[in-house]
């Protein structure tokens, strides 16, 4: 008695399409556009003294194996202090690559978040745009372009 799995050929074809879409760079381009949207709002929300922090807000897209990771960030050392606050007034803790310690005797600086709100304000729009771009690329790869 032999057994077969129904729909296996269809599944393999779909997996081939997904691989081709990934290799085409469509996901990377879609994530890049999403990062640019978040970056634009982060620059609008960023508190300005001399403009150095605002001007340092950058984007980066990293591709590894089957992952595409978009980043909107600042390379200014004081960026986390502005985003999260300091001392007793700090709104959150920072658990990135560097430790942030506070002098508890100092009241601190209130948080002035600009990166996180920029992401949350655009999350649905960015995800929808990525969805549209990938669907468009799938239609292109399968010959069903409209």
MDTraj code that builds the backbone (N, CA, C; nanometers):
import mdtraj as md
import numpy as np

residues = "UNK UNK UNK UNK UNK UNK UNK UNK UNK UNK UNK UNK UNK UNK UNK UNK UNK UNK UNK UNK UNK UNK UNK UNK UNK UNK UNK UNK UNK UNK UNK UNK UNK UNK UNK UNK UNK UNK UNK UNK UNK UNK UNK UNK UNK UNK UNK UNK UNK UNK UNK UNK UNK UNK UNK UNK UNK UNK UNK UNK UNK UNK UNK UNK UNK UNK UNK UNK UNK UNK UNK UNK UNK UNK UNK UNK UNK UNK UNK UNK UNK UNK UNK UNK UNK UNK UNK UNK UNK UNK UNK UNK UNK UNK UNK UNK UNK UNK UNK UNK UNK UNK UNK UNK UNK UNK UNK UNK UNK UNK UNK UNK UNK UNK UNK UNK UNK UNK UNK UNK UNK UNK UNK UNK UNK UNK UNK UNK UNK UNK UNK UNK UNK UNK UNK UNK UNK UNK UNK UNK UNK UNK UNK UNK UNK UNK".split()
xyz = np.array([
    [0.0842, -0.1170, 0.0000],
    [0.0000, 0.0000, 0.0000],
    [0.0895, 0.1243, 0.0000],
    [0.0713, 0.2080, -0.0999],
    [0.1522, 0.3297, -0.1059],
    [0.0686, 0.4474, -0.0587],
    [0.1360, 0.5416, 0.0001],
    [0.0644, 0.6596, 0.0473],
    [0.1164, 0.7820, -0.0268],
    [0.0282, 0.8746, -0.0537],
    [0.0661, 0.9998, -0.1181],
    [0.0047, 1.1148, -0.0389],
    [0.0694, 1.2243, -0.0498],
    [0.0197, 1.3448, 0.0163],
    [-0.0423, 1.4322, -0.0912],
    [-0.1703, 1.4557, -0.0783],
    [-0.2398, 1.5385, -0.1764],
    [-0.1951, 1.6834, -0.1618],
    [-0.1747, 1.7465, -0.2753],
    [-0.1400, 1.8878, -0.2766],
    [0.0072, 1.9163, -0.2571],
    [0.0897, 1.8125, -0.2529],
    [0.2324, 1.8324, -0.2291],
    [0.2969, 1.9107, -0.3436],
    [0.2606, 1.8788, -0.4677],
    [0.3173, 1.9514, -0.5816],
    [0.2809, 2.0999, -0.5739],
    [0.1560, 2.1280, -0.5378],
    [0.1108, 2.2665, -0.5257],
    [0.1889, 2.3391, -0.4163],
    [0.2122, 2.2705, -0.3060],
    [0.2885, 2.3295, -0.1965],
    [0.4302, 2.3631, -0.2410],
    [0.4957, 2.2711, -0.3123],
    [0.6324, 2.2954, -0.3589],
    [0.6369, 2.4137, -0.4552],
    [0.5377, 2.4273, -0.5417],
    [0.5323, 2.5403, -0.6342],
    [0.5199, 2.6716, -0.5572],
    [0.4364, 2.6725, -0.4545],
    [0.4190, 2.7934, -0.3742],
    [0.5474, 2.8293, -0.2998],
    [0.6157, 2.7279, -0.2486],
    [0.7419, 2.7531, -0.1792],
    [0.8469, 2.8079, -0.2757],
    [0.8469, 2.7579, -0.3996],
    [0.9397, 2.8095, -0.5005],
    [0.9111, 2.9564, -0.5308],
    [0.7820, 2.9914, -0.5373],
    [0.7430, 3.1301, -0.5625],
    [0.7900, 3.2187, -0.4478],
    [0.7703, 3.1744, -0.3250],
    [0.8129, 3.2524, -0.2085],
    [0.9637, 3.2739, -0.2114],
    [1.0379, 3.1697, -0.2449],
    [1.1827, 3.1824, -0.2526],
    [1.2237, 3.2813, -0.3615],
    [1.1565, 3.2748, -0.4758],
    [1.1876, 3.3661, -0.5853],
    [1.1552, 3.5104, -0.5475],
    [1.0438, 3.5307, -0.4785],
    [1.0067, 3.6656, -0.4332],
    [1.1115, 3.7181, -0.3356],
    [1.1567, 3.6334, -0.2436],
    [1.2574, 3.6752, -0.1469],
    [1.3878, 3.7119, -0.2184],
    [1.4281, 3.6285, -0.3134],
    [1.5536, 3.6536, -0.3851],
    [1.5457, 3.7771, -0.4741],
    [1.4248, 3.8164, -0.5137],
    [1.4086, 3.9324, -0.6017],
    [1.4405, 4.0638, -0.5301],
    [1.4427, 4.0606, -0.3990],
    [1.4684, 4.1822, -0.3219],
    [1.3423, 4.2615, -0.2923],
    [1.2266, 4.2073, -0.3296],
    [1.1005, 4.2794, -0.3072],
    [1.0759, 4.3046, -0.1589],
    [1.1028, 4.2069, -0.0757],
    [1.0813, 4.2238, 0.0680],
    [1.1757, 4.3297, 0.1230],
    [1.2989, 4.3251, 0.0805],
    [1.3975, 4.4234, 0.1263],
    [1.3554, 4.5654, 0.0862],
    [1.3083, 4.5811, -0.0373],
    [1.2630, 4.7131, -0.0835],
    [1.1405, 4.7598, -0.0052],
    [1.0479, 4.6686, 0.0202],
    [0.9258, 4.7041, 0.0942],
    [0.9591, 4.7452, 0.2379],
    [1.0485, 4.6720, 0.3019],
    [1.0887, 4.7053, 0.4393],
    [1.1632, 4.8392, 0.4406],
    [1.2454, 4.8615, 0.3397],
    [1.3178, 4.9888, 0.3299],
    [1.2200, 5.1060, 0.3212],
    [1.1167, 5.0920, 0.2390],
    [1.0160, 5.1990, 0.2279],
    [0.9448, 5.2201, 0.3614],
    [0.9159, 5.1111, 0.4303],
    [0.8528, 5.1226, 0.5616],
    [0.9411, 5.1959, 0.6602],
    [1.0697, 5.1650, 0.6583],
    [1.1640, 5.2333, 0.7479],
    [1.1699, 5.3824, 0.7174],
    [1.1662, 5.4173, 0.5908],
    [1.1701, 5.5588, 0.5528],
    [1.0461, 5.6326, 0.6035],
    [0.9313, 5.5653, 0.6037],
    [0.8084, 5.6255, 0.6570],
    [0.8238, 5.6528, 0.8055],
    [0.8745, 5.5542, 0.8793],
    [0.8942, 5.5692, 1.0237],
    [1.0005, 5.6758, 1.0516],
    [1.1066, 5.6757, 0.9740],
    [1.2130, 5.7748, 0.9907],
    [1.1586, 5.9175, 0.9738],
    [1.0756, 5.9381, 0.8732],
    [1.0209, 6.0716, 0.8475],
    [0.9413, 6.1212, 0.9684],
    [0.8579, 6.0328, 1.0258],
    [0.7803, 6.0761, 1.1419],
    [0.8687, 6.0934, 1.2646],
    [0.9676, 6.0068, 1.2817],
    [1.0589, 6.0204, 1.3961],
    [1.1285, 6.1564, 1.3918],
    [1.1656, 6.2014, 1.2733],
    [1.2302, 6.3319, 1.2598],
    [1.1333, 6.4447, 1.2956],
    [1.0057, 6.4248, 1.2637],
    [0.9058, 6.5266, 1.3008],
    [0.8827, 6.5302, 1.4515],
    [0.8866, 6.4135, 1.5155],
    [0.8593, 6.4043, 1.6594],
    [0.9811, 6.4337, 1.7464],
    [1.0990, 6.4262, 1.6891],
    [1.2229, 6.4414, 1.7656],
    [1.2349, 6.5825, 1.8223],
    [1.2605, 6.5937, 1.9534],
    [1.2832, 6.7266, 2.0105],
    [1.4106, 6.7875, 1.9513],
    [1.4083, 6.9176, 1.9312],
    [1.5209, 6.9825, 1.8636],
    [1.5839, 7.0866, 1.9544],
    [1.7140, 7.0747, 1.9706],
    [1.7940, 7.1780, 2.0353],
    [1.8782, 7.2406, 1.9243],
    [1.9784, 7.1663, 1.8806],
    [2.0612, 7.2119, 1.7686],
    [2.0304, 7.1328, 1.6407],
    [1.9493, 7.0304, 1.6534],
    [1.9126, 6.9508, 1.5366],
    [2.0019, 6.8307, 1.5118],
    [2.1017, 6.8108, 1.5984],
    [2.1948, 6.7000, 1.5776],
    [2.1255, 6.5640, 1.5916],
    [2.0407, 6.5505, 1.6922],
    [1.9712, 6.4240, 1.7128],
    [1.8778, 6.3964, 1.5955],
    [1.8000, 6.4947, 1.5566],
    [1.7068, 6.4779, 1.4439],
    [1.7829, 6.4377, 1.3177],
    [1.8927, 6.5046, 1.2901],
    [1.9696, 6.4758, 1.1686],
    [2.0401, 6.3402, 1.1731],
    [2.0521, 6.2826, 1.2913],
    [2.1210, 6.1540, 1.3033],
    [2.0268, 6.0343, 1.2864],
    [1.8974, 6.0573, 1.2756],
    [1.8027, 5.9465, 1.2639],
    [1.8197, 5.8832, 1.1264],
    [1.8572, 5.7566, 1.1264],
    [1.8914, 5.6850, 1.0033],
    [1.8107, 5.5567, 0.9913],
    [1.8225, 5.4941, 0.8756],
    [1.7582, 5.3644, 0.8533],
    [1.8615, 5.2650, 0.8030],
    [1.8310, 5.1390, 0.8264],
    [1.9173, 5.0312, 0.7792],
    [1.8295, 4.9087, 0.7591],
    [1.8528, 4.8356, 0.6517],
    [1.7833, 4.7095, 0.6280],
    [1.8892, 4.6007, 0.6198],
    [1.8717, 4.4981, 0.7007],
    [1.9653, 4.3847, 0.7026],
    [1.8942, 4.2605, 0.6530],
    [1.9630, 4.1872, 0.5657],
    [1.9082, 4.0635, 0.5112],
    [2.0015, 3.9500, 0.5513],
    [1.9436, 3.8471, 0.6128],
    [2.0225, 3.7298, 0.6477],
    [1.9329, 3.6074, 0.6376],
    [1.9785, 3.5086, 0.5649],
    [1.9022, 3.3857, 0.5430],
    [1.7602, 3.4188, 0.4992],
    [1.6629, 3.3942, 0.5811],
    [1.5241, 3.4189, 0.5432],
    [1.4630, 3.5338, 0.6227],
    [1.5482, 3.6246, 0.6719],
    [1.4989, 3.7356, 0.7525],
    [1.5358, 3.8694, 0.6876],
    [1.4429, 3.9609, 0.6917],
    [1.4686, 4.0984, 0.6514],
    [1.4329, 4.1841, 0.7719],
    [1.5308, 4.2575, 0.8220],
    [1.5110, 4.3371, 0.9428],
    [1.5358, 4.4832, 0.9098],
    [1.4347, 4.5650, 0.9349],
    [1.4479, 4.7088, 0.9148],
    [1.4726, 4.7777, 1.0475],
    [1.5618, 4.8747, 1.0461],
    [1.5949, 4.9480, 1.1685],
    [1.5877, 5.0977, 1.1428],
    [1.5279, 5.1685, 1.2362],
    [1.5304, 5.3147, 1.2381],
    [1.5981, 5.3486, 1.3695],
    [1.7060, 5.4241, 1.3631],
    [1.7893, 5.4414, 1.4827],
    [1.8626, 5.5745, 1.4786],
    [1.9237, 5.6066, 1.5903],
    [2.0161, 5.7189, 1.5979],
    [2.1479, 5.6669, 1.6550],
    [2.2565, 5.7210, 1.6069],
    [2.3869, 5.6799, 1.6597],
    [2.4377, 5.7769, 1.7670],
    [2.3553, 5.8715, 1.8047],
    [2.3948, 5.9645, 1.9107],
    [2.3851, 5.8931, 2.0453],
    [2.4908, 5.9040, 2.1248],
    [2.4945, 5.8349, 2.2540],
    [2.3832, 5.8803, 2.3472],
    [2.3386, 6.0029, 2.3338],
    [2.2349, 6.0540, 2.4225],
    [2.0935, 6.0236, 2.3724],
    [2.0818, 5.9599, 2.2571],
    [1.9512, 5.9269, 2.2013],
    [1.8619, 5.8484, 2.2968],
    [1.9123, 5.7408, 2.3592],
    [1.8277, 5.6663, 2.4530],
    [1.7828, 5.7497, 2.5727],
    [1.8667, 5.8437, 2.6167],
    [1.8290, 5.9280, 2.7296],
    [1.7126, 6.0198, 2.6922],
    [1.7144, 6.0701, 2.5696],
    [1.6045, 6.1550, 2.5235],
    [1.4787, 6.0703, 2.5071],
    [1.4917, 5.9571, 2.4430],
    [1.3768, 5.8689, 2.4162],
    [1.3131, 5.8168, 2.5451],
    [1.3956, 5.7758, 2.6413],
    [1.3451, 5.7067, 2.7605],
    [1.3453, 5.7902, 2.8871],
    [1.4136, 5.9024, 2.8872],
    [1.4247, 5.9824, 3.0085],
    [1.5378, 5.9320, 3.0957],
    [1.5619, 6.0034, 3.2055],
    [1.6708, 5.9652, 3.2960],
    [1.6247, 5.9792, 3.4404],
    [1.7037, 5.9240, 3.5298],
    [1.6779, 5.9375, 3.6729],
    [1.5391, 5.8907, 3.7126],
    [1.4852, 5.9496, 3.8145],
    [1.3529, 5.9096, 3.8638],
    [1.2418, 5.9454, 3.7661],
    [1.2665, 6.0385, 3.6757],
    [1.1658, 6.0778, 3.5775],
    [1.1674, 5.9870, 3.4547],
    [1.2648, 5.9025, 3.4430],
    [1.2735, 5.8139, 3.3270],
    [1.1492, 5.7286, 3.3140],
    [1.0967, 5.7195, 3.1942],
    [0.9711, 5.6479, 3.1705],
    [0.9932, 5.4986, 3.1498],
    [1.1153, 5.4576, 3.1183],
    [1.1386, 5.3172, 3.0864],
    [1.2843, 5.2835, 3.1131],
    [1.3159, 5.1582, 3.0986],
    [1.4548, 5.1162, 3.1092],
    [1.5066, 5.0857, 2.9704],
    [1.6341, 5.0903, 2.9539],
    [1.6980, 5.0643, 2.8254],
    [1.7772, 4.9362, 2.8381],
    [1.7438, 4.8373, 2.7546],
    [1.8182, 4.7125, 2.7620],
    [1.8811, 4.6803, 2.6273],
    [1.9423, 4.7813, 2.5686],
    [2.0139, 4.7645, 2.4428],
    [2.1558, 4.7189, 2.4685],
    [2.2455, 4.7619, 2.3857],
    [2.3845, 4.7192, 2.3949],
    [2.4602, 4.7868, 2.5081],
    [2.4122, 4.9006, 2.5531],
    [2.4859, 4.9721, 2.6572],
    [2.4002, 4.9841, 2.7825],
    [2.4665, 4.9838, 2.8956],
    [2.3943, 5.0015, 3.0212],
    [2.3684, 5.1497, 3.0432],
    [2.2516, 5.1800, 3.0925],
    [2.2185, 5.3168, 3.1298],
    [2.1968, 5.3169, 3.2801],
    [2.2759, 5.3927, 3.3488],
    [2.2602, 5.4015, 3.4933],
    [2.2197, 5.5431, 3.5282],
    [2.1463, 5.5573, 3.6364],
    [2.0931, 5.6855, 3.6772],
    [2.1447, 5.7225, 3.8153],
    [2.1629, 5.8501, 3.8360],
    [2.1933, 5.9026, 3.9674],
    [2.0588, 5.9270, 4.0348],
    [2.0228, 5.8438, 4.1281],
    [1.8917, 5.8509, 4.1912],
    [1.8698, 5.9781, 4.2719],
    [1.9770, 6.0514, 4.3041],
    [1.9608, 6.1757, 4.3781],
    [1.9179, 6.2899, 4.2874],
    [1.9274, 6.2688, 4.1585],
    [1.8901, 6.3706, 4.0611],
    [1.7522, 6.3356, 4.0061],
    [1.6633, 6.4321, 3.9988],
    [1.5267, 6.4060, 3.9532],
    [1.5243, 6.3543, 3.8104],
    [1.6177, 6.3950, 3.7301],
    [1.6271, 6.3421, 3.5953],
    [1.5551, 6.4244, 3.4903],
    [1.5596, 6.3720, 3.3712],
    [1.4985, 6.4353, 3.2545],
    [1.3790, 6.3521, 3.2114],
    [1.2646, 6.4134, 3.1894],
    [1.1488, 6.3358, 3.1437],
    [1.1749, 6.2765, 3.0052],
    [1.1126, 6.1648, 2.9780],
    [1.1238, 6.1021, 2.8470],
    [1.0601, 6.1921, 2.7415],
    [1.1225, 6.1958, 2.6245],
    [1.0687, 6.2658, 2.5082],
    [1.0707, 6.1687, 2.3904],
    [0.9869, 6.0658, 2.3960],
    [0.9941, 5.9606, 2.2943],
    [0.9635, 6.0124, 2.1537],
    [1.0420, 5.9649, 2.0591],
    [1.0225, 6.0015, 1.9191],
    [1.0336, 5.8801, 1.8275],
    [1.1160, 5.7825, 1.8623],
    [1.1306, 5.6633, 1.7779],
    [1.0130, 5.5670, 1.7945],
    [0.9818, 5.5312, 1.9179],
    [0.8736, 5.4353, 1.9418],
    [0.7383, 5.4877, 1.8926],
    [0.7025, 5.6129, 1.9233],
    [0.5749, 5.6625, 1.8709],
    [0.5710, 5.6661, 1.7172],
    [0.6847, 5.6967, 1.6556],
    [0.6889, 5.6987, 1.5087],
    [0.6596, 5.5597, 1.4525],
    [0.7118, 5.4575, 1.5177],
    [0.6836, 5.3197, 1.4747],
    [0.5371, 5.2858, 1.4974],
    [0.4881, 5.3098, 1.6184],
    [0.3497, 5.2729, 1.6506],
    [0.2487, 5.3497, 1.5661],
    [0.2761, 5.4764, 1.5368],
    [0.1845, 5.5572, 1.4567],
    [0.1747, 5.5089, 1.3123],
    [0.2769, 5.4381, 1.2652],
    [0.2818, 5.3962, 1.1250],
    [0.2778, 5.2450, 1.1064],
    [0.2663, 5.1714, 1.2151],
    [0.2756, 5.0249, 1.2102],
    [0.1772, 4.9636, 1.1107],
    [0.0506, 4.9987, 1.1194],
    [-0.0501, 4.9392, 1.0296],
    [-0.0234, 4.9770, 0.8852],
    [0.0090, 5.1025, 0.8613],
    [0.0362, 5.1492, 0.7253],
    [0.1571, 5.0769, 0.6650],
    [0.2625, 5.0626, 0.7430],
    [0.3838, 4.9966, 0.6942],
    [0.3559, 4.8494, 0.6640],
    [0.2875, 4.7810, 0.7541],
    [0.2575, 4.6398, 0.7323],
    [0.1670, 4.6205, 0.6102],
    [0.0691, 4.7075, 0.5941],
    [-0.0203, 4.6987, 0.4787],
    [0.0566, 4.7226, 0.3490],
    [0.1458, 4.8199, 0.3505],
    [0.2247, 4.8494, 0.2308],
    [0.3168, 4.7322, 0.1949],
    [0.3775, 4.6703, 0.2953],
    [0.4614, 4.5524, 0.2699],
    [0.3760, 4.4416, 0.2108],
    [0.2584, 4.4215, 0.2655],
    [0.1655, 4.3202, 0.2158],
    [0.1322, 4.3448, 0.0689],
    [0.0984, 4.4688, 0.0343],
    [0.0641, 4.5040, -0.1039],
    [0.1837, 4.4804, -0.1961],
    [0.3012, 4.5248, -0.1544],
    [0.4214, 4.5090, -0.2375],
    [0.4537, 4.3621, -0.2620],
    [0.4420, 4.2800, -0.1592],
    [0.4748, 4.1375, -0.1743],
    [0.3707, 4.0679, -0.2618],
    [0.2441, 4.0992, -0.2431],
    [0.1396, 4.0411, -0.3291],
    [0.1637, 4.0781, -0.4753],
    [0.2029, 4.2035, -0.4983],
    [0.2322, 4.2494, -0.6343],
    [0.3487, 4.1694, -0.6938],
    [0.4512, 4.1469, -0.6143],
    [0.5674, 4.0711, -0.6612],
    [0.5309, 3.9252, -0.6874],
    [0.4454, 3.8671, -0.6036],
    [0.4008, 3.7290, -0.6255],
    [0.3263, 3.7191, -0.7580],
    [0.2384, 3.8164, -0.7854],
    [0.1662, 3.8153, -0.9136],
    [0.2638, 3.8274, -1.0295],
    [0.3653, 3.9098, -1.0138],
    [0.4661, 3.9283, -1.1182],
    [0.5425, 3.7969, -1.1437],
    [0.5842, 3.7335, -1.0362],
    [0.6628, 3.6094, -1.0481],
    [0.5802, 3.4960, -1.1080],
    [0.4526, 3.4910, -1.0718],
    [0.3664, 3.3820, -1.1220],
    [0.3042, 3.4130, -1.2572],
    [0.3287, 3.5331, -1.3087],
    [0.2717, 3.5683, -1.4390],
    [0.1280, 3.6148, -1.4308],
    [0.0801, 3.6456, -1.3118],
    [-0.0571, 3.6936, -1.2921],
    [-0.0615, 3.8425, -1.2650],
    [0.0338, 3.9181, -1.3235],
    [0.0391, 4.0618, -1.2980],
    [-0.0846, 4.1301, -1.3527],
    [-0.1335, 4.2250, -1.2758],
    [-0.2523, 4.3013, -1.3189],
    [-0.2153, 4.4427, -1.3450],
])
top = md.Topology()
chain = top.add_chain()
for i, resn in enumerate(residues, 1):
    res = top.add_residue(resn, chain, resSeq=i)
    for name in ("N", "CA", "C"):
        top.add_atom(name, md.element.get_by_symbol(name[0]), res)
traj = md.Trajectory(xyz[None], top)
